[in-house]
Amino acid sequence: MKKNMFWLAAMAVTVSMASCSLNEVMEQPEPQAIGFSSFVGKPTKAANQIINPGATGDGTALSKFYVFGNYGDATGTYTNEVFSNTEVSVSSTGTEISTAQYWIPNKFYKFAAYSDGNSSLTVTSEVSFDENGHITITDYSAGTNDLILATPNEVQTSATISAGSPGAVELTFSHLLSQVGFQFTNGFTNGYTVKITNLEFSVPNKATYSYQTSAYSWDTPDTNNNKEYTVNSNNDFGNSVAQSSEYNFVIPQSNTALNASFTVTVYDNNGTQVIEKSFSNVSLATGATTAPGGDNNVWTPGYKYKYTATIDASVLDDVMFPIKFKVDAVEIWKESTGGNSSLPLN
């Protein structure tokens, strides 16, 4: 089976959200509401994947994210809570969205925001934020949701806060999961059709995402919590036609020991079944990576992997046998003898 690692959807699309202020009182500086603006990388087709707010197409527009935020008196120590898994509704009109919390002068702020397919995670058991500004998502299981996360740079407020300063906190969301899909091409050229069924693969599916040493990353998934993925069966498809499956969200991990299985059925141009063959233990190892900073044979967060295979006689030669002909001889012309073979000229 041919294996190709494909693209990171790198196009960033903007989400605007806005700040507002209270009326001026006794000539004091207006308190500035903490606001957010965000950028979300745009992937392609998958279940409930997150795309730009207000956008249309393959995916679900970002409509809600959940934010944590603390502040303190020095860099790296943020002991005072501002937001704790607080829901923020995203406008689809491109305007900024203000919150009900306000900036305090001479403080250091740290934020983290996530969205699990426009849904939240439970604070006590699945997501937490500490006084060092580190977010941890514990025992996450991949399903049909696109998990995205933004961890913006620290914001330091000045001694005097005026309108428009600080500006909205810019959130660049990254996709924490990987996506896996399949594409089969009919390599026959004689009117035969192909059908793919029972396409399955099993992946360890529970892991913790957290700050480790100097970067956020997934730990090794729990091999006792595998998920069986059953991918949609393709209808019959004809000569040189490619059929693609939906994409599935998976926990980023080593794919060296992961395999897929599926069944191939071939029909002639009368619709009669020619053969059926099951493939098992087809390796999902990707080989060399094209992900920046990625490792070989590893699904990298934010990347989509499409595994491709061409179905033709060369991969079915143990069960599919062509009709053959053998020329024994070409009969020799024989000379006739006897009888009247003279031309009647008179």
N, C-alpha and C positions, 0 to 999 in steps of 0.2 A: 504494500500500500504506500503510495507516495505521500509525503508529509511536507507541508509548507507552513511556515510561520508568517502570518500576515501583519497587518498594520496597527499602529496606535493611532486612534482617531485624534488628531492633534489640533483640529480647528477649534479655537476658543471663541465662544460667543458670549456677548455681554448680557448681564442682568443688572438692571438699575434699581436701586432702592434709595429712599430719601430721608433726609433729616428735617426736623422742624424744631421750633423753639418756642419757649414761653414768652409772654410779653415782658418788656423791660419794666423793672420795678426799682424805683429810687435811684435811677442811673447806674445800677449795678450791671455787670456784664450778663448778657442773656445766657442762661444755662443751655448747653447744647446736648440734644438727645443723641445717644449713640445709634448710628445707622450702619447699614451694610450694603455693599455692592459686590456682585459675584461674577465669576466666569466658570463655565462648565464645559469640559471637553465633550465633543459630540461623537458618540459611537454610531454604529449602524444597527440593523435590526436585531432585536432580542426582546425577551419578555420584560416589560416594565422598565426599560432602560431610561435613564434621565437625560433629557435634552434641554435646550434653552427655554426659559420661561416664555410662554406665548407662542412657541414654535409649533409647527405642524410637521408631520412625517412619521418615520419609524421611531417611536419612542413616546415617553410620557414627559410632558413639560414639567420642569421643576416648579412646584407650587408651595412647598414647605421645606424648611430646614430647621434644625434644632441646634441651639448654640449654648456653649459654655463660655464663661468669662470671669476672670478674677483680676484684682489689681493689688499692688503693693507699693512699698516705698523704694524698692530697688529692683534692678534687673535680676530675673531668675527666681524671685520669691514673690508669689502672688497669693497672699493669705486671705484677702477679702473677696467674697463672692458677689458677682453682679448678675450673672446668668447661670442657671443650672438646668440644662436640658430644656431650655425655653423655646417654645415654638415660635417661629417667624414665618408669616405668610408672605409669599413672594408675589409681587404685582406683575401682571402680564403686559402692562402698558409701558414699561420702561422707566417708571418713576422710582425714586428711592423710597425705602420704607423706614420710618423712624420707630424706635423702641421707646419704652417708658422709663428707661434708665438714662442717667445723665453723667457726662464727663466730670471728673473731679480734678482740679489743678494739681500739678506736681506729683502725678502718680504714673506707675508703670502698669500697663494692661496687657493681658494675654488672653487670646480667644481660641476657640476651636468650634467648628460647626460641621454637622453631618446631615445626611438624609438617606434613609434606607427605603428607597422607592417612594419618597414623599411621606414616609412613616417614621415614627420614633423608635428608639430602643429604650428598654427599661433601665433607669439609672442604677438601681441597686444591684442588678444581676448581670447587666450586659455592657454598660458604658459608664466610665467615670473620668473625672478631671481633677488633677491634683494641684497643689500650690506651686509646683514648678512649671505648670503650664503643659503638662503631658496628659494626653487622652489615651484611654485604654478601652478597647472593645473586647469583652471577654466571651469566649466560647460562642463565637458567631458561626451560624450555619448558613451556607449559601442556598438560596432558593430562587424565586422569580424576581427578586428586587435587586436594583442597581445600588450598591452601597458607595456613597461618595463622601469625601472628607476634605475640609479646608482647615489649615493651621497657619493663619496669617502671622506676619512678623509682629513683634512687640510694638505697642503704641505707647509713646511717652507724651504726657500732656505737659504743657507749659504752665508757667505761673499765672498767666492770664489767658482765659479761654474766650474767644470772640466768635462771632458768627462764621460758620464755615471752617472752623479750626478746633479740633481735628476734623478732617473730612470723614466720609463714610469708610468704615473698615472694609477693605477690599478682600473678598474671599475667592480664591482660586481653588475650585473643587477638583479633586482628582478621583478617578475611579479606583477603588481598592481591590476589586475583583478582576478576574480574567474571564474571557468568554471563549467557548469552544464550539465549533460548528463543523459540518462535513459537506463535501460536494462530490457527487459521483457523475461521471461522464460516460455516456454510451459510446463505446468505441467501434461498434459494429457498423458496417456500411451496406448491408444487404437486406434492410427492412426488418431486422430483428429488433425487438424492444426489450428493455431491462426493467426490473423492479427490485428495489431495495427494501427489505423489511427487517424487523427485530434488531434495529440498530441500538446498541446499548454499550455503556461504559460505566465503570465504578470508580469513584474518587473519594478519598478521605475528605470529610466535609464539615469538620468542626475545628476551629482554630481561634487564637487570640491575636489581636492586632494591637501593638503597643509601641511605646518609645523604648528602643533598645540601644544603649551606648550613645549614638549620635544621630540616629534616624529612626523613623517609624517603620515597622516591618511586621510581617506575619511570622508567628512561630510555626513549628512543624505541626501539620494537622494531625489530629487524633485518628490513628488507623483503626480504632475500634468503632468509629462513627462514619462508616462509608455511606455514600449516597449512590443509589442505582439510577442512572440516567437512561430513560427510554426516549429516544429521539423519534420525531415523527417519521412514519413510513412514507416513502415516495410512491406516487402513482407510476404506472408504466410510462417510460419515456423513450423516445425514438432515437434514430441514428444521430450521433454527434451532438446530442442534447445533454446539457448539464442540469442536474437537479441538486438544489442546496437545501440543507436542513435549517431549522431555526438554530440560533445560538443559545448556549446554556451558560449561566454564571457558575463559576467554580472558584474555590479557594486557591490563590496562587501557591504553587508548590512544585517540587520536582516531578517530572512526568516520565522519568526513566523506566519505572516499573509499572506504568499504567497502560491498560490495553482496552481495545474496543472489540465488539463482535457484531456481525450482521449476516443476513442471508441474501443471496443474489438468485433471482429467478429470471430466466431468459425465455422469450416466446418468439415463435416464427411469425411471418407476416399473415398467417391465418389465425393467429391468436392461440395456437397450440403450444403448450409448455415443452420446451426443449430440454432444459436441465434446471436443477436447483442445487445450490451449494452454499453451505454455511461456513463463514470465516470466523475463527476465534483467536484470541490472543494477538490481535493486530496491534502492534506497538504504537503508542501515542507520543513517544519520545520525539522531540523537535530538533535535536541535534544542535548545531551552532545557533546562537541567538542573534537577533537583529535589534533587540531592545537595548537602548543606551544604558550601560552599567549592569546589564543583565547577565545571567549565567547560562551556560549551555544546559539544555534539557530541563528548563524551568519555565513554567508559566509565570509571566511577569504581570504585576498589577497594571490595569489600564490597557492591556493588549488583547487583541482578538486573534484566535488561532483557527484557521480553516484547514482541515485535513481533506486532501483531494485524492481521488482514485479514478482511473479509467478502467471500465469493465469491458473487456474484449476476450477473444479466444485465448490470448496468451496467458491470462490469469485463470482460465478455466480449462486448461488443456488436460487436466487429469480426469475431467468428467464430461468434457464436450469434445466430440470427435467428428471431424468433418467427413462428409461423404466423399470417397475417393474413387477414381477410375484408373484402370490399368489397361493399356493397349497391348493385347497379346500379338496381334498381327493385322495387317491390311491384306485382304484376300487378293491373290494374283489373278489378273485377267486371263481367261482361258480362250484358246482358239477353237472355233467350231470346226467340226469335220463332218463329211458326208452331206447328202442333200444337194439341191440345185442352188448353187451360189453364183451362177453365171448371169451377167447382165443381159437381158433380152434386147439386143440391138436391132434385130430384124424379125 
